[in-house]
Amino acid sequence: MEANSLFGQPWTDVGCFSSYDEADRKRKQLSKEDNLQVKIKKQVKGFVVKTRSTLIESPESEIKESNQSDRRNKRKERRNDR
């Protein structure tokens, strides 16, 4: 089973509502948009509608790998300078 590619991506709060019906109306309105996930979360003071984009940006692992290789190269250069 493959991991969800959106796992760990942040959700943004769109609005807080006192009833589920109000939150559901907003969710249905937002769910018509492409490339957008929408959910309703129950909280102590009501319901919160949250969204996140389904478009995947460049993976951070590639960025981290390039940063690590840059660090390694710098270390090698420092050692060779001695």
C-alpha positions as CSV (number, residue, x, y, z in Angstrom):
1,M,0.0,0.0,0.0
2,E,1.4,3.4,-1.0
3,A,1.6,6.3,1.3
4,N,-0.6,9.3,0.6
5,S,1.5,11.9,-1.2
6,L,-0.3,14.7,0.7
7,F,0.5,13.2,4.1
8,G,2.0,15.9,6.3
9,Q,0.8,18.8,4.1
10,P,-0.7,21.6,6.2
11,W,-4.4,22.4,6.3
12,T,-5.6,26.0,6.4
13,D,-8.6,27.2,8.4
14,V,-11.3,28.8,6.2
15,G,-13.9,29.6,8.8
16,C,-15.5,28.7,12.2
17,F,-19.2,28.0,12.4
18,S,-21.5,27.3,15.3
19,S,-23.5,24.6,13.6
20,Y,-22.6,21.7,11.3
21,D,-25.1,22.8,8.7
22,E,-23.4,26.1,8.2
23,A,-20.0,24.4,8.0
24,D,-21.4,21.9,5.5
25,R,-22.7,24.6,3.2
26,K,-19.3,26.2,3.1
27,R,-17.6,22.8,2.6
28,K,-19.9,22.1,-0.4
29,Q,-19.2,25.5,-1.8
30,L,-15.4,25.0,-1.6
31,S,-15.5,21.4,-2.8
32,K,-16.6,22.6,-6.3
33,E,-13.1,24.0,-6.8
34,D,-10.5,21.7,-8.5
35,N,-7.3,20.7,-6.7
36,L,-8.7,21.4,-3.3
37,Q,-9.4,19.1,-0.4
38,V,-12.0,20.2,2.2
39,K,-12.9,18.9,5.6
40,I,-14.9,19.8,8.6
41,K,-13.4,19.4,12.1
42,K,-15.5,19.4,15.3
43,Q,-14.0,21.5,18.0
44,V,-15.1,22.6,21.5
45,K,-16.5,25.9,20.2
46,G,-18.1,24.6,17.0
47,F,-17.0,23.4,13.6
48,V,-14.0,24.5,11.6
49,V,-13.8,24.2,7.8
50,K,-10.2,23.4,6.6
51,T,-8.7,23.2,3.1
52,R,-5.5,22.2,1.4
53,S,-4.3,22.1,-2.1
54,T,-3.9,18.7,-3.9
55,L,-1.1,20.0,-6.1
56,I,2.2,18.5,-5.0
57,E,5.2,20.8,-4.9
58,S,8.7,19.7,-5.4
59,P,9.6,17.0,-2.8
60,E,11.7,18.2,0.1
61,S,13.7,15.0,0.1
62,E,15.4,16.1,-3.2
63,I,16.2,19.4,-1.6
64,K,17.6,17.8,1.5
65,E,19.8,15.4,-0.5
66,S,21.3,18.3,-2.5
67,N,21.9,20.2,0.7
68,Q,23.6,17.2,2.3
69,S,25.9,16.7,-0.7
70,D,26.8,20.4,-0.6
71,R,27.8,20.1,3.0
72,R,29.9,17.0,2.3
73,N,31.7,18.8,-0.5
74,K,32.4,21.8,1.7
75,R,33.8,19.5,4.4
76,K,36.1,17.8,1.9
77,E,37.3,21.1,0.6
78,R,38.1,22.2,4.2
79,R,40.0,19.0,4.9
80,N,42.0,19.4,1.6
81,D,42.9,23.0,2.5
82,R,44.7,21.9,5.7
